[in-house]
Amino acid sequence: MDRTARLRLISAVLLVVLLFWLFTTLQPDDRISYAEFREAVEAGEVEEATFTGQAVEGTFVDDEDGSFTTVVPPQVVLGDEGIEDFLVDNDVALDAEVEGDNFFTLLLFFGFPLLLFIFFFWYLNRQARGQMGGLSNVGKSKAKLHKPHEPTTRFADVAGYKEVKEEVQETVEFLREPDKFRGAGAEIPKGMLMVGPPGTGKTLLAKAVAGEAGVPFISVTGSDFMEMFVGVGASRVRDMFKTARENAPCIIFIDELDSIGRKRGAGLGGGHDEREQTLNQMLGEIDGFEGSEGVVIMGATNRPDVLDEALLRPGRFDRQVTIPLPTLIERVEILGVHTKGKPMDDDVDLEVVARGTPGMAGADLRNLINEAALIAVRKGSDTIRMRDIEAARERQTIGRERSSLRLDEEEKRAVAYHEGGHALAAFLSDEADPVYKVTCLPTGMALGVTEQLPMDERHIYLKSYLDARLKVMLGGRAAELVVLGQPTTGGQHDLVQATRLARAVVREYGMSDALGPVGYGDQQQVFLGEELARGSEYSERTAEIVDQEVGRMLQSSLDELVSTFTELRGGLDELADELVEKETLTGEQALEAIRRGASSDQFELLRGSAVPVTPNSDDDAGSGEEADASEHAGMA
């Protein structure tokens, strides 16, 4: 329980105690009934009585009995026909006081509601201050200031990225020994922009820089500058830089810089006034201090294409540090960090895991190990096994197997032929990635999946590889045409992916003879209405040529596959039969099934390969290695 909660609890207890005390003090313990009062008077036990309206306070003759209080009926109050004669006849001394409330009664009926009313409005004001920061603090920066000893992250905690660490190392040295740089007349870059996909560790690296330098670290996100009031963002920028100068040397880290650093006046209807004013103030503040002051600005974004050009010019964010997706060696190091301290089984090979996770960032690998640990617990294992990591990886890439969805025999065989077509198309080309797994079980959003695993990391792609990949995407449709004689709706996702790849080959990569070596880049617009101001990059005639060439490539690949599948119909049938029976096959099992159904003179057509089965494989056909983006859905 934090301090605020404890104070609230103590205040509530004190309030309850005070109310209980007030009520107990207003209820006297010596009150007697009117009948007992008359009996005591007749017995000569009452010495005096004081009337206050209908209330009577008196004392007994005997001091041991003390005092008493009572209430008399309205008709017997002092007066001509009242109780006065009765009391005088019994030697009771009479007195009277003005009728009125005592202090506690006034406090209860007037003071307490007033205090409750004041407390209610104080609480509402406190809640409003908590949500809006209070009107007095609305222009204050929301940046968090970490003292020099607080950022405990070091470069050793950031696995991989050797070149990136070397690039930011001089910033650390400048913050540690600024006089050495000043003596040589050198100036450190004012701003350093870290660019990379989500989850690659940009924020972690910024904390490591602050931890290595041993300087204060001011962290803020771009959305913290935005508020409902105009001008608040600019005020918060001024306050943040003021705090930075007071704590220099220090590091200012702005995460998600693109939320306030977007291009000004872009898109349909112009820009956002509050965001642009905030950006203008930030540009002015960066220009307003010298590098010798010891304030270094670090920004992070995964959308550098939307940033304003003025923000990236020399003298502001004049150095860009690219943090790409980790390579194979770096993924091994990252997995080593995330598995440290966890009970890993002896069969876990981090290099195999890293090779099966191309395209995964550090955050994805961390989530992979955590998901594997959850699966191990659910299965009652005390250690994280290789099969647990495989199951976690498949859940991340293709989704969880849907055991509740059952297909009838006709649908199941159609899915088996569709997935068998993908696998057979991969086996026909040595350029295609090896087949890892084929299944006709509903998984994720698909009714079947064929997975491929690249044996080596690729950084550039040959046209022959792209052609092979295009044919693998169309393999399911080709199998449907050969076996069923007509297409099904199951190839929708495959056609979308194939069309996208063919369009990139023609329009972006310049690999088509019809269009020539011309690349038009990505046509995706960053801002709404941007294409209206910029115009199209090519004419309508060129667009028509692109569409015709894309259609020609797809149809040519499909026709070639249909012809080859007709020749290898026996192998395709054998693969579909075994897939219907076993539901899930490894790549080697699928290749062996095709070879059993094909003739010996057709073996030379099967130039592709499958992922070799390792000793870590279990009953669900996993081999400890995962597919990349080359996953092909069955019946969507």
C-alpha positions as CSV (number, residue, x, y, z in Angstrom):
1,M,0.0,0.0,0.0
2,D,1.5,3.4,-1.0
3,R,1.6,6.5,1.0
4,T,-1.5,8.1,-0.5
5,A,-3.6,5.0,0.2
6,R,-2.4,4.9,3.8
7,L,-3.3,8.5,4.4
8,R,-6.8,8.0,2.9
9,L,-7.3,5.0,5.1
10,I,-6.2,6.8,8.3
11,S,-8.4,9.8,7.5
12,A,-11.4,7.6,7.0
13,V,-10.8,5.8,10.4
14,L,-10.4,9.2,12.2
15,L,-13.6,10.5,10.7
16,V,-15.5,7.4,11.8
17,V,-14.1,7.7,15.4
18,L,-15.0,11.4,15.5
19,L,-18.6,10.7,14.5
20,F,-18.9,7.9,17.0
21,W,-17.7,10.2,19.7
22,L,-20.1,12.9,18.8
23,F,-23.1,10.6,18.9
24,T,-22.1,9.1,22.2
25,T,-21.6,12.5,23.8
26,L,-25.0,13.6,22.6
27,Q,-26.7,10.6,24.3
28,P,-26.4,11.0,28.1
29,D,-26.2,7.9,30.2
30,D,-28.1,9.3,33.3
31,R,-31.5,9.8,31.6
32,I,-34.6,8.6,33.5
33,S,-38.2,8.3,32.4
34,Y,-40.9,10.8,33.4
35,A,-42.6,8.2,35.6
36,E,-39.3,7.5,37.5
37,F,-38.9,11.3,37.9
38,R,-42.3,11.7,39.6
39,E,-41.7,8.8,41.9
40,A,-38.3,10.2,42.9
41,V,-40.0,13.6,43.6
42,E,-42.7,12.1,45.7
43,A,-40.1,10.1,47.6
44,G,-38.2,13.3,48.4
45,E,-35.1,12.2,46.5
46,V,-34.9,15.2,44.1
47,E,-33.1,18.3,45.4
48,E,-33.4,20.6,42.4
49,A,-34.6,20.7,38.8
50,T,-33.7,23.0,35.9
51,F,-36.2,23.3,33.0
52,T,-35.1,24.0,29.5
53,G,-38.2,23.7,27.5
54,Q,-39.4,20.1,28.0
55,A,-36.0,18.9,29.0
56,V,-35.2,18.7,32.7
57,E,-31.8,18.4,34.4
58,G,-31.6,17.9,38.1
59,T,-29.7,16.5,41.0
60,F,-30.7,14.0,43.7
61,V,-30.5,14.7,47.4
62,D,-28.1,11.9,47.9
63,D,-24.7,12.8,46.3
64,E,-24.0,9.2,45.5
65,D,-27.0,9.0,43.0
66,G,-25.6,12.1,41.2
67,S,-27.6,14.0,38.5
68,F,-30.3,13.0,36.1
69,T,-32.0,14.2,32.9
70,T,-35.5,13.6,31.7
71,V,-38.2,15.0,29.4
72,V,-41.7,16.0,30.6
73,P,-44.8,16.1,28.4
74,P,-45.8,19.5,26.9
75,Q,-48.9,19.8,29.1
76,V,-47.0,19.5,32.4
77,V,-44.3,22.1,31.8
78,L,-44.0,24.9,34.3
79,G,-47.0,27.2,34.4
80,D,-50.4,27.7,36.1
81,E,-51.5,24.2,35.3
82,G,-48.1,22.6,35.1
83,I,-45.9,20.6,37.4
84,E,-44.6,23.6,39.4
85,D,-46.9,23.2,42.4
86,F,-46.1,19.5,42.5
87,L,-42.4,20.2,42.7
88,V,-42.7,23.0,45.2
89,D,-44.8,20.9,47.5
90,N,-42.1,18.3,47.5
91,D,-39.3,20.8,48.4
92,V,-37.6,20.7,44.9
93,A,-35.6,23.9,44.1
94,L,-36.7,25.1,40.6
95,D,-34.7,26.9,37.9
96,A,-35.1,27.6,34.2
97,E,-32.8,28.2,31.2
98,V,-33.4,29.5,27.7
99,E,-34.1,26.7,25.3
100,G,-31.3,26.3,22.7
101,D,-29.0,23.7,21.1
102,N,-25.6,22.9,22.7
103,F,-22.3,23.1,20.8
104,F,-22.2,19.5,19.7
105,T,-25.7,19.6,18.4
106,L,-24.8,22.7,16.3
107,L,-21.7,21.0,15.1
108,L,-23.5,17.8,14.1
109,F,-26.4,19.5,12.2
110,F,-24.6,22.4,10.7
111,G,-20.8,22.0,10.8
112,F,-20.6,18.4,9.7
113,P,-22.6,18.9,6.4
114,L,-20.6,21.9,5.7
115,L,-17.3,20.0,6.2
116,L,-18.7,17.2,4.0
117,F,-19.6,19.6,1.3
118,I,-16.1,21.2,1.4
119,F,-14.4,17.7,1.3
120,F,-16.5,16.7,-1.7
121,F,-15.4,19.7,-3.8
122,W,-11.8,19.2,-2.7
123,Y,-11.9,15.6,-3.8
124,L,-13.3,16.6,-7.2
125,N,-10.6,19.2,-7.7
126,R,-8.0,16.7,-6.7
127,Q,-9.3,14.2,-9.3
128,A,-9.3,16.9,-12.0
129,R,-5.7,17.9,-11.1
130,G,-4.7,14.2,-11.4
131,Q,-6.2,13.9,-14.9
132,M,-5.2,17.3,-16.3
133,G,-2.2,18.1,-14.1
134,G,-4.1,21.0,-12.7
135,L,-4.5,24.3,-14.4
136,S,-1.4,25.6,-12.7
137,N,0.7,22.7,-14.0
138,V,-0.9,22.2,-17.5
139,G,2.1,23.9,-19.2
140,K,4.7,21.9,-17.2
141,S,6.7,19.2,-18.9
142,K,5.7,15.6,-18.3
143,A,9.2,14.4,-18.9
144,K,10.6,12.0,-16.2
145,L,14.0,13.0,-14.8
146,H,16.2,10.0,-13.8
147,K,19.1,10.7,-11.6
148,P,22.6,9.6,-12.7
149,H,22.5,6.4,-10.6
150,E,18.9,5.4,-11.8
151,P,19.6,4.2,-15.3
152,T,21.2,0.9,-14.4
153,T,21.2,-0.3,-18.0
154,R,24.6,-0.7,-19.6
155,F,25.9,-1.7,-23.1
156,A,26.4,-5.2,-21.8
157,D,22.6,-5.5,-21.3
158,V,22.0,-4.7,-24.9
159,A,22.8,-7.9,-26.9
160,G,24.2,-7.6,-30.4
161,Y,24.4,-4.3,-32.4
162,K,28.1,-4.0,-32.1
163,E,28.3,-1.3,-34.8
164,V,25.5,0.7,-33.2
165,K,27.2,0.7,-29.8
166,E,30.4,1.9,-31.4
167,E,28.6,4.8,-33.1
168,V,27.1,6.1,-29.9
169,Q,30.2,5.4,-27.9
170,E,31.6,8.9,-28.7
171,T,28.5,10.5,-27.2
172,V,29.2,8.6,-24.0
173,E,32.8,9.8,-24.0
174,F,31.8,13.4,-24.6
175,L,29.4,13.3,-21.6
176,R,32.0,11.7,-19.4
177,E,34.9,14.0,-20.4
178,P,33.6,17.1,-22.2
179,D,36.8,19.1,-21.6
180,K,38.8,16.7,-23.8
181,F,36.5,17.5,-26.8
182,R,36.3,21.2,-26.0
183,G,40.1,21.4,-25.9
184,A,40.3,20.0,-29.4
185,G,37.6,22.4,-30.6
186,A,35.3,19.5,-31.4
187,E,31.5,19.7,-31.0
188,I,29.3,16.7,-30.3
189,P,26.2,16.4,-32.5
190,K,23.2,18.0,-30.8
191,G,20.7,15.4,-31.8
192,M,20.9,11.7,-32.5
193,L,18.0,10.0,-34.2
194,M,17.6,6.2,-33.8
195,V,15.7,4.7,-36.6
196,G,14.5,1.1,-36.8
197,P,11.5,-1.3,-36.8
198,P,9.4,-1.6,-33.6
199,G,10.9,-3.8,-30.9
200,T,14.6,-3.5,-31.9
201,G,15.6,-1.8,-28.6
202,K,15.9,1.9,-29.4
203,T,14.7,2.9,-26.0
204,L,16.9,0.3,-24.3
205,L,19.9,1.6,-26.1
206,A,19.2,5.2,-25.1
207,K,19.0,4.1,-21.4
208,A,22.3,2.3,-21.9
209,V,24.0,5.5,-23.2
210,A,22.8,7.3,-20.1
211,G,23.9,4.5,-17.8
212,E,27.3,4.3,-19.3
213,A,27.8,8.1,-19.2
214,G,26.5,8.3,-15.6
215,V,24.5,11.5,-16.4
216,P,20.8,12.4,-15.7
217,F,18.3,10.9,-18.2
218,I,15.2,12.8,-19.2
219,S,12.7,10.6,-20.9
220,V,9.5,11.7,-22.6
221,T,7.2,10.5,-25.4
222,G,6.0,12.6,-28.3
223,S,2.4,12.3,-27.2
224,D,3.2,13.9,-23.8
225,F,3.5,17.3,-25.5
226,M,0.0,17.2,-26.9
227,E,-3.0,18.5,-24.9
228,M,-6.5,19.9,-25.5
229,F,-5.3,23.5,-24.9
230,V,-3.5,25.4,-27.7
231,G,0.0,26.3,-26.8
232,V,0.5,23.7,-24.1
233,G,2.9,21.6,-26.2
234,A,5.2,24.6,-26.8
235,S,5.2,25.4,-23.1
236,R,6.1,21.9,-22.2
237,V,9.0,21.9,-24.6
238,R,10.4,25.1,-23.0
239,D,10.0,23.6,-19.6
240,M,11.7,20.4,-20.6
241,F,14.8,22.2,-22.1
242,K,14.9,24.4,-19.0
243,T,15.1,21.3,-16.8
244,A,17.8,19.9,-19.1
245,R,20.0,22.9,-18.8
246,E,19.7,22.9,-15.1
247,N,20.8,19.3,-14.9
248,A,23.5,19.5,-17.7
249,P,25.3,17.4,-18.7
250,C,22.3,15.2,-19.4
251,I,20.4,13.3,-22.1
252,I,17.0,14.1,-23.4
253,F,15.3,11.1,-24.9
254,I,12.1,11.6,-27.0
255,D,10.4,8.4,-27.9
256,E,8.0,8.2,-30.8
257,L,9.3,11.5,-32.2
258,D,7.1,11.2,-35.3
259,S,4.0,12.0,-33.2
260,I,5.2,15.7,-33.0
261,G,7.8,15.8,-35.7
262,R,5.6,15.1,-38.7
263,K,5.9,17.2,-41.9
264,R,4.1,20.5,-41.5
265,G,1.2,21.4,-43.8
266,A,1.1,17.8,-45.2
267,G,-2.0,16.0,-46.2
268,L,-5.5,16.9,-47.1
269,G,-6.7,20.1,-45.3
270,G,-3.2,21.2,-44.0
271,G,-1.6,20.3,-40.8
272,H,-2.3,20.3,-37.1
273,D,-1.8,23.7,-35.6
274,E,-1.0,22.5,-32.1
275,R,1.5,19.9,-33.3
276,E,3.1,22.4,-35.7
277,Q,3.5,25.0,-32.9
278,T,5.1,22.3,-30.7
279,L,7.5,21.3,-33.5
280,N,8.4,25.0,-34.1
281,Q,9.2,25.5,-30.4
282,M,11.3,22.4,-30.4
283,L,13.3,23.5,-33.4
284,G,13.9,26.9,-31.8
285,E,15.0,25.3,-28.5
286,I,17.5,23.0,-30.3
287,D,19.0,26.0,-32.0
288,G,19.0,27.9,-28.8
289,F,21.7,25.9,-27.0
290,E,25.3,25.1,-27.9
291,G,26.7,21.6,-27.9
292,S,29.2,22.7,-25.3
293,E,26.3,22.9,-22.7
294,G,26.4,19.1,-22.4
295,V,22.8,18.5,-23.4
296,V,22.4,15.7,-26.0
297,I,19.0,15.0,-27.6
298,M,18.2,11.4,-28.6
299,G,15.1,10.6,-30.6
300,A,13.5,7.3,-31.6
301,T,11.1,6.5,-34.4
302,N,10.1,3.8,-36.8
303,R,8.7,6.2,-39.3
304,P,11.6,8.5,-40.5
305,D,9.8,9.1,-43.8
306,V,7.1,11.3,-42.1
307,L,9.6,13.5,-40.2
308,D,9.9,17.2,-41.1
309,E,13.0,18.0,-43.1
310,A,13.8,20.9,-40.8
311,L,14.1,18.5,-37.9
312,L,16.8,16.4,-39.8
313,R,19.0,19.1,-41.0
314,P,22.6,19.5,-39.6
315,G,22.6,21.3,-36.3
316,R,19.5,19.5,-35.1
317,F,19.0,15.8,-35.4
318,D,22.1,15.7,-37.6
319,R,23.1,12.1,-37.0
320,Q,21.0,9.0,-37.7
321,V,21.7,5.7,-36.1
322,T,20.0,2.8,-37.9
323,I,19.0,-0.1,-35.6
324,P,17.9,-2.9,-38.0
325,L,16.3,-6.2,-37.2
326,P,18.9,-8.5,-35.6
327,T,21.0,-10.9,-37.7
328,L,21.4,-14.6,-36.9
329,I,24.4,-14.0,-34.6
330,E,22.6,-11.2,-32.8
331,R,19.5,-13.2,-32.4
332,V,21.6,-15.9,-30.6
333,E,23.0,-13.2,-28.2
334,I,19.5,-11.8,-27.6
335,L,18.0,-15.2,-26.9
336,G,20.9,-15.8,-24.5
337,V,20.0,-12.6,-22.5
338,H,16.3,-13.6,-22.3
339,T,17.0,-17.2,-21.3
340,K,19.4,-16.2,-18.6
341,G,18.1,-17.4,-15.2
342,K,15.3,-19.6,-16.8
343,P,15.3,-23.4,-16.4
344,M,16.2,-24.4,-20.0
345,D,16.2,-28.1,-21.0
346,D,19.4,-29.7,-22.3
347,D,17.8,-30.2,-25.8
348,V,17.4,-26.4,-26.4
349,D,19.7,-25.1,-29.1
350,L,19.6,-21.4,-29.2
351,E,21.4,-21.3,-32.6
352,V,18.6,-23.5,-34.1
353,V,16.0,-21.3,-32.5
354,A,17.7,-18.1,-33.9
355,R,17.9,-19.6,-37.4
356,G,14.2,-20.4,-37.3
357,T,13.3,-16.8,-36.3
358,P,14.3,-14.6,-39.2
359,G,12.6,-11.1,-39.1
360,M,12.0,-11.2,-35.4
361,A,13.0,-8.2,-33.3
362,G,14.3,-8.3,-29.8
363,A,10.8,-7.8,-28.3
364,D,9.5,-10.7,-30.4
365,L,12.3,-13.0,-29.1
366,R,11.5,-12.0,-25.5
367,N,7.9,-12.7,-26.0
368,L,8.8,-16.0,-27.7
369,I,10.7,-17.3,-24.6
370,N,8.0,-16.1,-22.3
371,E,5.3,-17.8,-24.3
372,A,7.4,-21.0,-24.3
373,A,7.6,-20.8,-20.5
374,L,3.8,-20.5,-20.3
375,I,3.4,-23.5,-22.5
376,A,5.9,-25.5,-20.4
377,V,3.9,-24.7,-17.2
378,R,0.6,-25.7,-18.8
379,K,2.1,-29.0,-19.9
380,G,3.5,-29.7,-16.4
381,S,7.2,-29.4,-17.2
382,D,9.7,-27.9,-14.8
383,T,12.0,-26.8,-17.7
384,I,11.5,-25.1,-21.0
385,R,12.0,-27.7,-23.7
386,M,12.7,-27.3,-27.4
387,R,9.2,-28.5,-28.3
388,D,7.8,-25.7,-26.1
389,I,9.8,-23.1,-28.0
390,E,8.6,-24.6,-31.3
391,A,4.9,-24.4,-30.2
392,A,5.4,-20.8,-29.1
393,R,7.0,-19.9,-32.4
394,E,4.2,-21.5,-34.4
395,R,1.6,-19.6,-32.3
396,Q,3.4,-16.3,-33.0
397,T,3.7,-16.9,-36.8
398,I,0.7,-18.9,-37.9
399,G,-1.6,-19.0,-34.9
400,R,-2.9,-21.7,-32.6
401,E,-4.4,-24.9,-33.9
402,R,-8.2,-24.8,-33.8
403,S,-9.2,-28.2,-32.6
404,S,-12.8,-27.2,-32.3
405,L,-13.1,-26.7,-36.1
406,R,-13.7,-30.0,-37.8
407,L,-13.8,-30.5,-41.6
408,D,-15.7,-33.1,-43.4
409,E,-13.8,-35.6,-45.6
410,E,-14.5,-33.7,-48.9
411,E,-13.2,-30.3,-47.5
412,K,-10.3,-32.0,-45.8
413,R,-9.2,-33.6,-49.0
414,A,-9.5,-30.3,-50.9
415,V,-7.3,-28.6,-48.3
416,A,-4.8,-31.5,-48.5
417,Y,-4.5,-31.0,-52.3
418,H,-4.2,-27.3,-51.9
419,E,-1.4,-27.5,-49.3
420,G,0.2,-30.3,-51.3
421,G,0.3,-28.0,-54.3
422,H,2.3,-25.4,-52.3
423,A,4.7,-28.1,-51.2
424,L,5.1,-29.7,-54.7
425,A,5.7,-26.2,-56.2
426,A,8.5,-25.7,-53.7
427,F,10.0,-29.1,-54.5
428,L,10.2,-28.3,-58.2
429,S,12.8,-25.5,-57.8
430,D,16.1,-25.5,-56.1
431,E,15.7,-21.7,-55.6
432,A,12.7,-22.1,-53.4
433,D,13.1,-22.2,-49.6
434,P,13.1,-25.8,-48.1
435,V,9.7,-27.0,-46.9
436,Y,9.5,-27.3,-43.2
437,K,5.9,-28.4,-42.5
438,V,2.7,-29.2,-44.2
439,T,-0.6,-29.5,-42.4
440,C,-4.3,-29.7,-43.3
441,L,-5.4,-28.9,-39.7
442,P,-7.2,-25.5,-39.2
443,T,-4.6,-23.2,-37.8
444,G,-5.1,-19.5,-37.0
445,M,-7.2,-18.0,-39.7
446,A,-6.4,-20.7,-42.2
447,L,-7.7,-24.2,-42.8
448,G,-4.2,-25.5,-43.7
449,V,-0.7,-24.2,-43.8
450,T,2.5,-24.9,-45.7
451,E,5.6,-23.5,-44.1
452,Q,9.1,-22.9,-45.6
453,L,12.4,-22.2,-43.8
454,P,15.3,-20.4,-45.4
455,M,18.5,-22.2,-44.6
456,D,20.6,-19.0,-44.9
457,E,19.9,-15.4,-44.4
458,R,19.2,-13.5,-47.6
459,H,20.0,-9.8,-48.0
460,I,19.3,-9.5,-51.8
461,Y,17.0,-11.6,-53.9
462,L,17.7,-12.9,-57.4
463,K,14.8,-12.8,-59.9
464,S,14.9,-16.6,-60.1
465,Y,14.2,-16.7,-56.4
466,L,11.3,-14.4,-56.7
467,D,9.9,-16.4,-59.6
468,A,10.2,-19.6,-57.5
469,R,8.4,-17.9,-54.6
470,L,5.7,-16.7,-56.9
471,K,5.1,-20.2,-58.1
472,V,4.9,-21.6,-54.6
473,M,2.2,-19.0,-53.8
474,L,0.2,-20.2,-56.8
475,G,0.8,-23.9,-56.2
476,G,-2.4,-24.3,-54.3
477,R,-4.5,-22.8,-57.1
478,A,-2.7,-25.0,-59.7
479,A,-3.4,-28.2,-57.7
480,E,-7.1,-27.3,-57.4
481,L,-7.3,-26.8,-61.2
482,V,-5.6,-30.1,-61.9
483,V,-7.5,-32.3,-59.4
484,L,-10.9,-30.5,-58.9
485,G,-11.1,-29.0,-62.4
486,Q,-12.1,-25.6,-60.9
487,P,-10.7,-23.1,-58.4
488,T,-11.9,-22.7,-54.8
489,T,-12.1,-19.7,-52.5
490,G,-9.2,-21.1,-50.5
491,G,-6.6,-19.4,-52.6
492,Q,-7.7,-15.8,-51.9
493,H,-4.9,-14.9,-49.6
494,D,-2.4,-16.6,-51.9
495,L,-3.5,-14.6,-54.9
496,V,-3.3,-11.3,-52.9
497,Q,0.3,-12.1,-51.9
498,A,1.2,-13.3,-55.4
499,T,-0.2,-10.2,-57.0
500,R,1.6,-7.9,-54.6
501,L,4.9,-9.7,-55.3
502,A,4.4,-9.6,-59.1
503,R,3.6,-5.9,-58.9
504,A,6.8,-5.2,-56.9
505,V,8.8,-7.2,-59.4
506,V,7.4,-5.1,-62.3
507,R,7.1,-1.6,-60.7
508,E,9.6,-1.4,-58.0
509,Y,12.5,-3.8,-58.9
510,G,12.6,-3.1,-62.6
511,M,12.8,-6.8,-63.5
512,S,10.2,-6.8,-66.3
513,D,11.1,-6.6,-70.0
514,A,7.8,-4.8,-70.7
515,L,8.6,-1.9,-68.5
516,G,12.3,-2.0,-68.4
517,P,14.8,-1.1,-65.6
518,V,12.5,1.6,-64.1
519,G,11.6,1.6,-60.5
520,Y,8.7,3.7,-59.1
521,G,9.0,2.8,-55.5
522,D,6.3,2.2,-53.0
523,Q,3.0,3.8,-53.9
524,Q,1.6,3.9,-50.3
525,Q,0.7,7.4,-49.2
526,V,1.9,8.7,-45.8
527,F,-0.7,11.4,-45.5
528,L,-4.3,11.6,-46.6
529,G,-4.6,13.4,-49.9
530,E,-0.8,13.5,-50.5
531,E,-1.2,12.1,-53.9
532,L,-3.4,15.0,-54.9
533,A,-0.7,17.5,-54.3
534,R,2.2,15.3,-55.6
535,G,0.5,13.7,-58.5
536,S,1.1,10.2,-59.9
537,E,4.6,9.1,-60.6
538,Y,3.7,7.5,-64.0
539,S,1.0,7.9,-66.7
540,E,-2.1,5.9,-67.1
541,R,-0.6,4.1,-70.1
542,T,2.3,3.0,-67.9
543,A,-0.2,1.9,-65.2
544,E,-2.0,-0.2,-67.9
545,I,1.3,-1.8,-68.9
546,V,2.0,-2.6,-65.3
547,D,-1.4,-4.3,-64.9
548,Q,-0.9,-6.3,-68.1
549,E,2.6,-7.5,-67.2
550,V,1.5,-8.5,-63.7
551,G,-1.4,-10.5,-65.1
552,R,0.9,-12.1,-67.7
553,M,3.4,-13.2,-65.0
554,L,0.7,-14.7,-62.8
555,Q,-1.0,-16.5,-65.6
556,S,2.3,-17.8,-67.1
557,S,3.4,-19.2,-63.7
558,L,0.1,-20.8,-63.1
559,D,0.0,-22.4,-66.6
560,E,3.5,-23.8,-66.1
561,L,2.5,-25.3,-62.7
562,V,-0.7,-26.8,-64.1
563,S,1.3,-28.6,-66.8
564,T,3.9,-29.9,-64.4
565,F,1.4,-31.0,-61.8
566,T,-0.5,-32.9,-64.5
567,E,2.6,-34.8,-65.2
568,L,3.3,-35.4,-61.5
569,R,-0.3,-36.2,-60.6
570,G,0.6,-39.5,-59.0
571,G,3.0,-37.8,-56.6
572,L,0.4,-35.2,-55.8
573,D,-2.3,-37.8,-55.1
574,E,0.1,-39.8,-52.8
575,L,1.0,-36.6,-50.9
576,A,-2.7,-35.7,-50.4
577,D,-3.6,-39.2,-49.3
578,E,-0.9,-39.3,-46.6
579,L,-1.8,-35.7,-45.5
580,V,-5.4,-36.7,-45.1
581,E,-4.4,-39.7,-43.0
582,K,-1.7,-38.1,-40.8
583,E,-2.9,-34.5,-41.0
584,T,0.6,-33.1,-40.5
585,L,3.8,-34.0,-42.3
586,T,7.4,-32.8,-42.1
587,G,9.1,-31.5,-45.2
588,E,11.0,-34.7,-45.7
589,Q,7.9,-36.8,-45.2
590,A,6.1,-34.8,-47.9
591,L,9.0,-35.1,-50.3
592,E,9.2,-38.9,-49.7
593,A,5.4,-39.2,-50.4
594,I,5.7,-37.4,-53.7
595,R,8.7,-39.6,-54.7
596,R,6.6,-42.7,-54.0
597,G,3.9,-41.6,-56.3
598,A,6.2,-40.4,-59.1
599,S,8.1,-42.5,-61.6
600,S,11.9,-42.7,-61.6
601,D,12.3,-40.6,-64.7
602,Q,10.3,-37.8,-62.9
603,F,12.7,-37.6,-60.0
604,E,14.9,-35.1,-61.8
605,L,12.0,-32.6,-61.7
606,L,12.1,-32.6,-57.9
607,R,15.1,-30.3,-57.5
608,G,13.9,-28.6,-54.3
609,S,14.6,-29.7,-50.8
610,A,13.1,-30.1,-47.4
611,V,14.2,-29.1,-43.9
612,P,16.2,-32.1,-42.5
613,V,14.5,-33.7,-39.5
614,T,16.5,-33.2,-36.3
615,P,16.6,-35.3,-33.2
616,N,14.6,-32.6,-31.4
617,S,11.5,-33.4,-33.6
618,D,8.4,-34.6,-31.8
619,D,5.1,-36.1,-32.9
620,D,3.7,-32.9,-34.3
621,A,6.3,-32.7,-37.1
622,G,8.2,-29.9,-35.6
623,S,11.9,-29.8,-36.4
624,G,13.0,-27.0,-34.1
625,E,13.1,-24.6,-36.9
626,E,10.5,-22.0,-38.0
627,A,9.2,-20.6,-41.2
628,D,9.7,-17.1,-42.4
629,A,7.1,-15.0,-44.2
630,S,6.8,-17.9,-46.7
631,E,3.6,-19.3,-45.2
632,H,0.7,-20.2,-47.4
633,A,-2.8,-20.5,-46.1
634,G,-5.1,-23.3,-47.3
635,M,-8.8,-22.7,-47.4
636,A,-9.3,-19.2,-45.9
